[in-house]
Amino acid sequence: MSFRAAAERLGAKLKAVLPKHWDGRECITSMRDQGCRNWKQMEWMGFYFQFLCETKLVDLMQVPGPRYGKTGFDGFYEIPWDFKAHAMNTSSHEIVVNDSEATSLAIGQYGAVGLILALGKVVYNDEPRTFQAWHQKLKGAKSKYMMANEKRGAWSRLRKVSFDLQQVSFIRLTDKTLVKCGSFQTDFRNSNGRPRRPKVLINLERLKEETVYFVEF
């Protein structure tokens, strides 16, 4: 099956089942109540889309997808796929995808990997950060990571409160694509001092031909 044919089939299913408006409180509560381990994550939008794809596409694709070392893909349907969400009303159109080595190995095995990308408009937390306070209260005690950040005075980003889905794009990544992609985490280190594995960094404005198919909402 061609990439286009696979994308059309997956797109038709998502078009039929995805909600257009995602309220942060409702999404986080839904993930918690349905046993999704990522409901405490700050970037709930991406994890909620991953959760939706894992539950709504399970009759079409294998979930989760194949693993390469310690890195796994979100699903498999003809090729490995990852699920991501991105705000359209932002100045940055760069998206961190998956582990660089795993992506290269998957492309070597299957010829390509796919990205299912939800695009929409977000609303951010107000200045008093009421959404952030609500989420923290729901989670309970602060994590060691949060306490460490507060101790060193790290800047805290405004949280996304809601997301209005506009489009789901199906992007095909190949060796040719990787040549024009950047790398993320190259100079980053974990808390134990070990370097983090670099990840593929894509710029949507440079991947026009790789965006093979999309559905609008």
Rosetta blueprint (number, residue, H / E / L):
1 M L
2 S L
3 F H
4 R H
5 A H
6 A H
7 A H
8 E H
9 R H
10 L H
11 G H
12 A H
13 K H
14 L H
15 K H
16 A H
17 V H
18 L L
19 P L
20 K L
21 H E
22 W E
23 D E
24 G H
25 R H
26 E H
27 C H
28 I H
29 T H
30 S H
31 M H
32 R H
33 D H
34 Q L
35 G L
36 C L
37 R L
38 N L
39 W L
40 K L
41 Q L
42 M L
43 E L
44 W H
45 M H
46 G H
47 F H
48 Y H
49 F H
50 Q H
51 F H
52 L H
53 C H
54 E H
55 T H
56 K H
57 L L
58 V L
59 D L
60 L L
61 M L
62 Q E
63 V L
64 P L
65 G L
66 P L
67 R E
68 Y E
69 G L
70 K L
71 T E
72 G E
73 F L
74 D L
75 G E
76 F E
77 Y L
78 E L
79 I L
80 P E
81 W E
82 D E
83 F E
84 K E
85 A E
86 H E
87 A E
88 M L
89 N L
90 T L
91 S L
92 S L
93 H L
94 E E
95 I E
96 V E
97 V E
98 N E
99 D E
100 S H
101 E H
102 A H
103 T H
104 S H
105 L H
106 A H
107 I H
108 G H
109 Q H
110 Y H
111 G L
112 A L
113 V E
114 G E
115 L E
116 I E
117 L E
118 A E
119 L E
120 G E
121 K E
122 V E
123 V E
124 Y E
125 N L
126 D L
127 E L
128 P L
129 R L
130 T H
131 F H
132 Q H
133 A H
134 W H
135 H H
136 Q H
137 K H
138 L H
139 K H
140 G L
141 A L
142 K L
143 S L
144 K H
145 Y H
146 M H
147 M H
148 A H
149 N H
150 E H
151 K H
152 R L
153 G L
154 A L
155 W L
156 S L
157 R L
158 L L
159 R L
160 K E
161 V E
162 S E
163 F E
164 D E
165 L E
166 Q E
167 Q E
168 V E
169 S E
170 F E
171 I E
172 R E
173 L E
174 T L
175 D H
176 K H
177 T H
178 L H
179 V H
180 K L
181 C L
182 G E
183 S E
184 F E
185 Q L
186 T L
187 D L
188 F L
189 R E
190 N L
191 S L
192 N L
193 G L
194 R L
195 P E
196 R L
197 R L
198 P L
199 K E
200 V E
201 L E
202 I E
203 N E
204 L H
205 E H
206 R H
207 L L
208 K L
209 E L
210 E L
211 T E
212 V E
213 Y E
214 F E
215 V E
216 E E
217 F L
